[in-house]
Amino acid sequence: MVLILAMVFVVGLNNYFVLRYNLNSHFEQLRNSLKVIAQTAALAVDVNTLQQIPLTREGVFTAAYRKVSETLGRVRDLNTPIQYIYILSKTGTLGKLQFIVDTEPRRPELHKNKGTARPGDFYDARKFQDMLAGFVASTADREIQRDPWGVTLSGYSPIIDMDDGKTVAILGVDILADDIAKMQNEIKRRTWIVLFAGILACSLLGVLISGSVSYPIRKLVEGTRQLARDNLDYRVKVRSRDEIGELADSFNKMAGSLCESRKRLENYFFKVTQSLVRALEAKDPYTQGHSERVANLTRKIALEMKMNGERADLIACVAELHDIGKLLVNGNILKKNTKLDSVEWNEMKDHPVTGEKILAPVLDEDLLRVIRSHHERVDGEGYPDGLKGDEIDLPSQIVSVADAYDAMTSARPYRKSLPPEDAIKEIKRASGTQFREDVVNAFLLVIGRSDPQAGRAI
C-alpha cells in the first residue's frame, strides 16, 4: 500500500507540473503576441502630433488628441481581443504617470464602473520604471491582473522619438482574460481531483488485489512520460473495471481536457496574429484578401501532396502571415505605381527577414522558415538568402507558388491582374527554375478541380 500510494503521488505530482508547464508555455506565447501588437501600435503613433496634446482635461477637445485617438481606435478595431488602448507619459513625481490618450473600451457595457481617463490624469507607474529609465524593449504582464473592471492581461511598448532616441511615452493594450483565468482554475481543480481519486483507488486495490496493481500503474507512469514529451494525444489503455481503471479514465479525461485547452490557446494566438494581417491590409488596400487566399490555396496544395490535415492547417495559418514584414515597409513603396528604384527594392526585399523578426517570439524555427524563405527560388536567384534546390523547405515552396499565383491574378498599383489561364502558364513556365516541379504539379491539380475554366489552360 505504501509503494502504491507513493507511485500515485508521484503520478499526480508529475501531472500537475506537466499541466503547469504547458499552460505557462502557451501563456508566454500570448504575452509575446501582446508585445507585438503593442509594438506595432506604437509605430503607428505620430510622435510630433502626440507631443502637441496638452496634459489638461481640455486636451480631449484638441485636433491632435482626436487624431491620435482615431489612430488608436483603428488599431483596437483591427485587433478583436483588445478592450483598452491608451498612452501614458512620465511626470516629475516618482512612481506616477499621466494619461495622454485613453480610448473607449470595445464593450463599454462590461465596464460601467470605469470612465475614460482625461489627459493629465495620474496613473500608478511603478511597473514602468525600467522603461522610463531608458530600457526600451516592449513588455507584457507576467500574470493576469484582477481589478474591479475585470480580469485583464496587458502589453506595453515605448513610443520613441526617432530624432533623439528617447522614450516620450508608453503605449498600453489590455485584453480580457476571464477565459484564461477560468481555465487555470479548472485545470488546478481537475488535477487535485485526479490526485485524490488515485490515492483512494490505489489504497483499495492494495488491500484487495495487490498483485494486479503493478501493470496498470506502469501504464499510468508511461502516460505521464508521454505528456511530459508534449504528446497530448496519448491515452492510457487499461482494461479494468476496478479503481485503477477509473484512475486511467480520469487520466485520459485530464489529457483530453489539456489537449482541448491547448487548441483553444493556439486558436486565440492565431486570432491575435491574424489581426496583424488585417493591419497590413489596411496599410496596403491592394493586398486586401491576398493573405487569406494564399492560405487557402496553400492548404489545398499541401493536402494534395499527402500532408496530414493538422500539418496542412498549420502551414496555412503561417501562410496567412507570410507578408507580415511589410508592416514596416514604407507605405509609399507599397502603393507606388511605377518601377521601384534600387533603394526601394532593397527595402521591399527585406520584408521576409523583418517578418521573421516580428514573429520570432511566438513561432518555432520550422514555421519561421516559411516566413523567411517564401521568396526563395529553386535556381538560387531568390531572396533573402539565395537558397537553391532542396535547401528550400517544402512548406516555403508551397507558399511561394500560392503567393505567386494570387499576386498575378490580383490587381496591383503598377499593373492590372492577369487572367487565371495566363497566370497558370507563367507558373508552368517557371517550374524547375523558380518553383519545385512536384509542387507545381500539385498546384495544377488543385486549380484544375477548383476552377474548370482556368483548368483548360493546364
Summary of the structure (lengths in Angstrom):
residues: 458
radius of gyration: 26.9
end to end distance: 72.0
largest distance: 84.6
contacts: 1472
relative contact order: 0.09
helix: 61%
strand: 11%
